[in-house]
Amino acid sequence: MKKYRWGIIGTGRIAHTFAEALKGCEDAELLAVASRSKPKAEAFAREFGFERAYGSYSELACDTDIDAVYIATPMSSHYGDVLLCLENGRNVLCEKSAALNTAQLDEMLALAKSKGLFFMEAMWMKCRPTYLKALEWVRDGRIGQVRYIKADFCNLVQYDAADRLFDPACGGGALLDLAVYPLTLARDFIGDPKEIISAAHIGRDGVDLSNSIMLKTDSAFAAVNSGFEIPNRNRAVIVGDEGSVLFGEWFFCSCEVSLLDRDGCEVERSEIPNEINGYEYEIREVHSCLGAGLDESRLVPHSSTRSVMQIMDKCRRDWGMTYEGEEL
Ligand SMILES: NC(=O)c1ccc[n+]([C@@H]2O[C@H](COP(=O)([O-])OP(=O)(O)OC[C@H]3O[C@@H](n4cnc5c(N)ncnc54)[C@H](OP(=O)(O)O)[C@@H]3O)[C@@H](O)[C@H]2O)c1
């Protein structure tokens, strides 16, 4: 069996979760991890069994034994980290949101294309079996024409000035951290919006703590809320003129999705438990693309990442919320 050799950049929260999934994938090899601090990289390598630990991201980017690099740094670092990896010939899976804005993303995509390298945003939701089941139902016309989507990603996060979520220098804010999921879902099921109306609570540090976004196409609406100030169970519903699709709580990682008729009665239900922790599906997608020599995933195409980034640019432009040195 071909084994894909992985490198990880950044040793924070999601890097741990991802490494756990990698460890459980039999065709993945945990080759290298990089941190800005060598002792942190060494501790992470010991914890998960990585062979190599680097004290800088550039050392890892230059490691030609690596088949794919997973970038798990804050949003503001993605641009530099992705370019570093691509320039050194590495394939990249980069955490969401892939960049701060469309201009950064376009540079990443152009470089990946010119180098013939694989690039994918780690939008794991789009690789999950329940999500693919929902797409199948809607594509098969099971709910008729999609008319309305309601999808939220809200939770209560204690303010901490040191947390990247609240720090503009790290690309903080609920939009790039949370709204990217319901916006991706909305765009998948109603297409690119013709109108975008939004509002946000901007906190003391200059990033959005909560936001509400409405998307409109010729035939459908989507209402998306996200934020750090609202406790919510975050279900998502896609309503068509002949039925609806209802995701379980925390829709983006839900293992349950139901197909309902027009009266709200369940017609079909899909329950697919995670095999590891849910991140195995995006890892398998990367392996499958690399195995097929593709530079872009069919499940998470560049066009999807870019369209959602454009929506987020428009929201932030309307809110007057820019990151340092950024022109939107
Ligand atoms: N897919 C998901 O379910 C999911 C969940 C959570 C987060 N995410 C995404 O994953 C990325 C990382 O999120 P996280 O929650 O893991 O963040 P985190 O816990 O703060 O970790 C980020 C890591 O990035 C590195 N880093 C590089 N520059 C940094 C800087 N200026 N400030 C702080 N850390 C810096 C650090 O690693 P070193 O010190 O080792 O260099 C740090 O441990 C974000 O893009 C986020 O949106 C995805």
Ligand as a Chemical Component Dictionary entry (heavy atoms), coordinates in Angstrom:
data_LIG
# 
_chem_comp.id                   LIG 
_chem_comp.type                 NON-POLYMER 
_chem_comp.pdbx_formal_charge   0 
_chem_comp.three_letter_code    LIG 
# 
loop_
_chem_comp_atom.comp_id 
_chem_comp_atom.atom_id 
_chem_comp_atom.alt_atom_id 
_chem_comp_atom.type_symbol 
_chem_comp_atom.charge 
_chem_comp_atom.model_Cartn_x 
_chem_comp_atom.model_Cartn_y 
_chem_comp_atom.model_Cartn_z 
_chem_comp_atom.pdbx_ordinal 
LIG N1  N1  N 0  -11.003 22.188 10.990 1  
LIG C1  C1  C 0  -11.361 22.471 12.215 2  
LIG O1  O1  O 0  -12.213 21.808 12.821 3  
LIG C2  C2  C 0  -10.683 23.589 12.922 4  
LIG C3  C3  C 0  -10.861 23.731 14.288 5  
LIG C4  C4  C 0  -10.151 24.735 14.935 6  
LIG C5  C5  C 0  -9.327  25.578 14.196 7  
LIG N2  N2  N 1  -9.214  25.430 12.861 8  
LIG C6  C6  C 0  -8.326  26.306 12.075 9  
LIG O2  O2  O 0  -6.991  25.895 12.343 10 
LIG C7  C7  C 0  -6.126  27.031 12.425 11 
LIG C8  C8  C 0  -5.443  27.011 13.785 12 
LIG O3  O3  O 0  -6.414  27.039 14.799 13 
LIG P1  P1  P 0  -6.108  26.527 16.309 14 
LIG O4  O4  O 0  -7.384  26.665 17.030 15 
LIG O5  O5  O -1 -5.427  25.234 16.262 16 
LIG O6  O6  O 0  -5.113  27.689 16.780 17 
LIG P2  P2  P 0  -4.095  27.634 17.979 18 
LIG O7  O7  O 0  -4.470  26.626 18.988 19 
LIG O8  O8  O 0  -3.897  29.044 18.406 20 
LIG O9  O9  O 0  -2.756  27.110 17.290 21 
LIG C9  C9  C 0  -2.172  27.778 16.216 22 
LIG C10 C10 C 0  -0.712  27.363 16.104 23 
LIG O10 O10 O 0  -0.150  28.126 15.038 24 
LIG C11 C11 C 0  1.194   28.465 15.336 25 
LIG N3  N3  N 0  1.372   29.919 15.154 26 
LIG C12 C12 C 0  2.060   30.509 14.158 27 
LIG N4  N4  N 0  2.008   31.830 14.258 28 
LIG C13 C13 C 0  1.272   32.120 15.346 29 
LIG C14 C14 C 0  0.888   33.341 15.971 30 
LIG N5  N5  N 0  1.234   34.522 15.482 31 
LIG N6  N6  N 0  0.130   33.246 17.064 32 
LIG C15 C15 C 0  -0.256  32.070 17.558 33 
LIG N7  N7  N 0  0.093   30.872 17.015 34 
LIG C16 C16 C 0  0.860   30.907 15.914 35 
LIG C17 C17 C 0  1.483   28.007 16.760 36 
LIG O11 O11 O 0  2.227   26.810 16.647 37 
LIG P3  P3  P 0  3.785   26.804 16.990 38 
LIG O12 O12 O 0  3.930   27.621 18.252 39 
LIG O13 O13 O 0  4.038   25.362 17.187 40 
LIG O14 O14 O 0  4.543   27.409 15.852 41 
LIG C18 C18 C 0  0.116   27.692 17.331 42 
LIG O15 O15 O 0  0.142   26.628 18.230 43 
LIG C19 C19 C 0  -7.001  28.239 12.154 44 
LIG O16 O16 O 0  -6.903  28.550 10.797 45 
LIG C20 C20 C 0  -8.405  27.765 12.470 46 
LIG O17 O17 O 0  -9.405  28.421 11.725 47 
LIG C21 C21 C 0  -9.861  24.452 12.233 48 
# 
loop_
_chem_comp_bond.comp_id 
_chem_comp_bond.atom_id_1 
_chem_comp_bond.atom_id_2 
_chem_comp_bond.value_order 
_chem_comp_bond.pdbx_ordinal 
LIG N1  C1  SING 1  
LIG C1  O1  DOUB 2  
LIG C1  C2  SING 3  
LIG C2  C3  SING 4  
LIG C2  C21 DOUB 5  
LIG C3  C4  DOUB 6  
LIG C4  C5  SING 7  
LIG C5  N2  DOUB 8  
LIG N2  C6  SING 9  
LIG N2  C21 SING 10 
LIG C6  O2  SING 11 
LIG C6  C20 SING 12 
LIG O2  C7  SING 13 
LIG C7  C8  SING 14 
LIG C7  C19 SING 15 
LIG C8  O3  SING 16 
LIG O3  P1  SING 17 
LIG P1  O4  DOUB 18 
LIG P1  O5  SING 19 
LIG P1  O6  SING 20 
LIG O6  P2  SING 21 
LIG P2  O7  DOUB 22 
LIG P2  O8  SING 23 
LIG P2  O9  SING 24 
LIG O9  C9  SING 25 
LIG C9  C10 SING 26 
LIG C10 O10 SING 27 
LIG C10 C18 SING 28 
LIG O10 C11 SING 29 
LIG C11 N3  SING 30 
LIG C11 C17 SING 31 
LIG N3  C12 SING 32 
LIG N3  C16 SING 33 
LIG C12 N4  DOUB 34 
LIG N4  C13 SING 35 
LIG C13 C14 SING 36 
LIG C13 C16 DOUB 37 
LIG C14 N5  SING 38 
LIG C14 N6  DOUB 39 
LIG N6  C15 SING 40 
LIG C15 N7  DOUB 41 
LIG N7  C16 SING 42 
LIG C17 O11 SING 43 
LIG C17 C18 SING 44 
LIG O11 P3  SING 45 
LIG P3  O12 DOUB 46 
LIG P3  O13 SING 47 
LIG P3  O14 SING 48 
LIG C18 O15 SING 49 
LIG C19 O16 SING 50 
LIG C19 C20 SING 51 
LIG C20 O17 SING 52 
# 
